Amino acid sequence: MDPSAYVILSAVLFSLGGLGVLLRRNAIVVFMSVELMLNAANLAFVSFARMHGNLDGQVIAFFVMIVAAAEVVVGLAIIMTIFRTRRSVSVDEPHLLRN
Amino acid sequence: MTIPSLAAPLSEGSEGAVEPITATVTAADAGGYFPLMWLLIALPVIGAVVLLIGGRRTNRWGHLLATVLPIGSFVVACLLLVQMMGAPVDERLVTLHLWDWTFAGMFEAPFALRLDQLSMVFVMLITGVGSLIHVYSIGYMAHDPDRRKFFAYLNLFVAAMLLLVLADNYLLLYVGWEGVGLASYLLIGFWQQRDTAAVAAKKAFVMNRVGDVGLSVAIMLMFITFGSVTFDQVFEAAPQAGDTALTLIGLTLLLAAVGKSAQFPLQAWLLDAMEGPTPVSALIHAATMVTAGVYLIVRSNAIFDLSTTAVTFVLAVGIVTMLAGAVIACAKDDIKKSLAGSTMSQIGYMFVAAGLGPAGYVFAIFHLLMHGMFKADLFLSAGSVIHGMKDEQDMRFYGALRKVMIVTMVAFFAGFLGISGIPPFDSFFSKDEIIKAAMGTNIFAGIAALAAAGITAFYMTRMLAMTFFGEKRWKEGTEPHESPAVMTVPMLLLSVGALFGGVFFLYVADIEVWLEPITGYQPTEPAIPEPWLGILTLVIVAVGILLAWRQYAMRTVPQQPPQQVSVLTVAARNSLYDDAFNEAVFMRPGQYLTRWLVWFDNRAVDGAVRGLASKIDGFGEGLRKIQNGFARSYALSMVGGAVLVGAVFVVARWF
């Protein structure tokens, strides 16, 4: 079967994730979109590893998963803290980064 | 920094170029009082410093200290003079190196003093006449609340002038030169609460600045041309320099001298300088300040001898000022302004003499010395009159003062005899020698000098008659009285100088022999045989006196100046329109220029800078909008950037 379909799927997923990050306001959803992008990247890595016949891409996919797991821990903790102080998880709170 | 021997060969003679023929002796070698030379300057400096820093604590005794110190300088000067007279002619140039001052690469200007015959004459004049003026000021300024400050400035003036004439190089001379300018500014504007005095001080300062630029340019040119600014090295190197360089240096030096000596065309400040207290006028006109220009030219004779153009300009400036000053003096009703015109004219005589070359330098200095005495005498007497007349300076409100101010009259009369050229008093000798030298060198200068002698006699008789003779024209409530002894004694001492200085210096002290090693001296044959020339001069002087006597002593002088007068009189009353000329030629165009520059600066320069700033500001405002704090918009720009990078790769792939 043609592995390039997986690459295209990966691109579609990545774009969906990117759009989610850009368009959604809820931090949790944004977070999930980021995960979607990471996994799209993983899919691309694995597909390319398959296409080129070496294992580098697959190894990197494992690394990405580990990093993503760590990021989830830290990210969710941050979101929880923000929610506790501000009673909201909207990323459009403009004062968060300004001033 | 002393050159052990500078015995340059004697000049060829026919060229008239004079080399310094005296060897330099250091003060340490000369011994005696010479190592104490620095005291001359240090004493008045101490006075100025103590009085200015001591402040009000010195009010009670400050003026006494400030008077004693110049007298101390005078005593030192006398000791030095005696020792110098005892020394052989070629050991009379003594230098004293005090400390290294300015050294930069090739350029060196040590703080060194140089006392020679020429400086000695000036030192005696400055300290002698200066001291008498100090004594006089004790009486004249007795009621002034700022007397201490006045004496501090007087001391500063004397110190600066002494530094000027004792300097060993042009740069140090420049220090004294500027010091004199500063002191004159402070003293002319001493009564600064009067607007006119403040303006006059500013005017004097600004016009002097024009001349000072000349001196600084001259010093720079000297360094470029000769590689040195010390007198010895400049004069030694002068004959090897090119004509253009020498002429330029000569002309810039002349510009400096013209500014300081109030000669045409920078003469306008002198009449206004009369706003200062009268002792200041005496000091400026007799002992310091205006004589500095003559000193500079005579000192630089090695340069002027080599440049015909420069020396011709000196002569021309002298002739114009000599006649213009005399004419102005004839028409002024203010006694001090009339005397100021007379100073211009007499300094003009000195410039004429200096412009004659080696035939005249000696007599320029001789006349300067005489002028120092009779003009100080005249100013102090005039001050005494003003003091007695409750600060009235208009001679039309004087008259018949001989009855109440007999001592002042005697002193003024002595000054009158001294300046008018009546034998056997001061100017008879000094002016006659200048006329003789002029007749022998340049017939136009000779005729002008003769004419000026007649006008001098005229305006002096006019002043004498209007002040002391005729009828009382006093304003109501004026009760003239004789001045106290502290004022009259200096006047009388100066009178002695004004009467007998000429005989003494020409026949007893032999001033031309004394100065010859420094300035050179070449006697000339006048175009008209000498006895006839003398008689002609006397006749012209007598005519001047008689005309003035008939006009101002025999007839009543109206209190209001007559309006139906000749164009020349009107012009002379307005100081020959010098202010109008300066205003039209320099001030107005200057103002337009500055206005245009301000406009250009505001619109073009500031406009460009401000325009650029506002553009950058606007750009920044635009940039600021991007930083809106929305995390998602930052994310968008990151995505945009990543897409761009990706696109670049893709596009690069295609090509």
HADDOCK unambig.tbl for C-alpha pairs under 7 A between the chains (distance, minus, plus):
assign (segid A and resid 22 and name CA) (segid B and resid 632 and name CA) 5.37 0.50 0.50
assign (segid A and resid 22 and name CA) (segid B and resid 635 and name CA) 6.67 0.50 0.50
assign (segid A and resid 22 and name CA) (segid B and resid 636 and name CA) 6.25 0.50 0.50
assign (segid A and resid 91 and name CA) (segid B and resid 631 and name CA) 6.39 0.50 0.50
assign (segid A and resid 92 and name CA) (segid B and resid 630 and name CA) 5.52 0.50 0.50
assign (segid A and resid 92 and name CA) (segid B and resid 631 and name CA) 6.77 0.50 0.50
assign (segid A and resid 94 and name CA) (segid B and resid 629 and name CA) 4.90 0.50 0.50
assign (segid A and resid 94 and name CA) (segid B and resid 630 and name CA) 5.33 0.50 0.50
assign (segid A and resid 95 and name CA) (segid B and resid 629 and name CA) 6.54 0.50 0.50
assign (segid A and resid 96 and name CA) (segid B and resid 629 and name CA) 6.99 0.50 0.50
assign (segid A and resid 97 and name CA) (segid B and resid 629 and name CA) 5.25 0.50 0.50
assign (segid A and resid 98 and name CA) (segid B and resid 629 and name CA) 4.96 0.50 0.50
